[in-house]
Amino acid sequence: MKVEFSKKAENQFNKLDIRIQEKIIIVIDKFIKGEKVDIIKLRGYEDLFRVRVGVYRFTLKKISSDLWITTFIGKRENFYD
C-alpha cells in the first residue's frame, strides 16, 4: 500500500510544526502497516476518509486498493467547513 500527498496537502503539511508532522507520519505508517488508526468514512463520499491526529485531521482518498492520496490537512475547526 502507498500513501501520497496532493500538492495542496503537501503545502499544508510543510507549514505544520515538526512535531505535528512527525505524528502524522507515524499515523500514516501505522495505516500502511494495517494497524489501527482513528479513521472514518466521510458521509456523502464513496472513497473519502478522515483520519484524526490530535486536533488535526487529514483526508485520505482511495484511488485503488494499493494507492491512497492525502488531499487535505488541517485543524478540526477548519476541516469541516
C-alpha positions as CSV (number, residue, x, y, z in Angstrom):
1,M,0.0,0.0,0.0
2,K,1.2,3.5,-0.8
3,V,0.1,6.9,0.5
4,E,0.9,10.1,-1.4
5,F,0.3,13.8,-0.8
6,S,-1.6,16.0,-3.2
7,K,0.2,19.4,-3.8
8,K,-2.3,21.2,-1.5
9,A,-1.8,18.7,1.3
10,E,2.0,18.8,0.8
11,N,1.9,22.6,1.2
12,Q,-0.3,22.3,4.3
13,F,1.9,19.6,5.8
14,N,5.1,21.6,5.3
15,K,3.6,24.6,7.2
16,L,2.9,22.5,10.3
17,D,5.2,22.3,13.3
18,I,7.7,19.5,13.0
19,R,6.2,17.6,16.0
20,I,2.8,17.5,14.3
21,Q,4.4,16.4,11.0
22,E,6.1,13.5,12.9
23,K,2.8,12.5,14.5
24,I,1.1,12.5,11.1
25,I,3.9,10.4,9.5
26,I,3.6,7.9,12.4
27,V,-0.2,7.5,11.8
28,I,0.3,7.1,8.0
29,D,2.9,4.4,8.7
30,K,0.5,2.6,11.0
31,F,-2.2,2.9,8.4
32,I,0.1,1.4,5.7
33,K,1.1,-1.5,8.0
34,G,-2.6,-2.2,8.7
35,E,-2.5,-1.2,12.3
36,K,-5.5,0.6,13.9
37,V,-5.8,4.3,13.4
38,D,-8.7,6.7,14.0
39,I,-10.3,6.7,10.6
40,I,-13.9,7.1,9.4
41,K,-15.6,7.2,6.1
42,L,-17.0,10.7,5.3
43,R,-20.7,10.7,4.7
44,G,-21.7,11.6,1.1
45,Y,-18.4,10.3,-0.4
46,E,-17.7,6.8,-1.6
47,D,-13.9,7.0,-1.4
48,L,-13.0,9.7,1.1
49,F,-11.9,9.1,4.7
50,R,-11.0,11.3,7.6
51,V,-8.0,10.4,9.9
52,R,-7.6,12.1,13.3
53,V,-4.3,13.0,14.8
54,G,-4.9,15.0,18.0
55,V,-6.6,18.3,17.0
56,Y,-5.5,17.8,13.4
57,R,-7.4,15.9,10.7
58,F,-6.4,14.8,7.2
59,T,-8.3,13.2,4.4
60,L,-7.4,10.0,2.5
61,K,-8.9,9.4,-0.9
62,K,-8.9,5.8,-2.0
63,I,-7.7,5.6,-5.6
64,S,-7.2,1.9,-5.7
65,S,-6.6,-0.9,-3.1
66,D,-2.9,-0.1,-3.1
67,L,-3.0,3.8,-3.6
68,W,-4.3,6.4,-1.3
69,I,-4.0,10.2,-1.7
70,T,-3.9,12.7,1.2
71,T,-5.9,15.6,0.0
72,F,-6.3,18.0,3.0
73,I,-4.5,18.5,6.3
74,G,-5.8,21.0,8.9
75,K,-7.1,21.7,12.4
76,R,-10.5,20.4,13.3
77,E,-12.2,23.8,13.2
78,N,-11.0,24.3,9.6
79,F,-11.7,20.8,8.5
80,Y,-15.5,20.5,8.4
81,D,-16.2,23.8,6.6
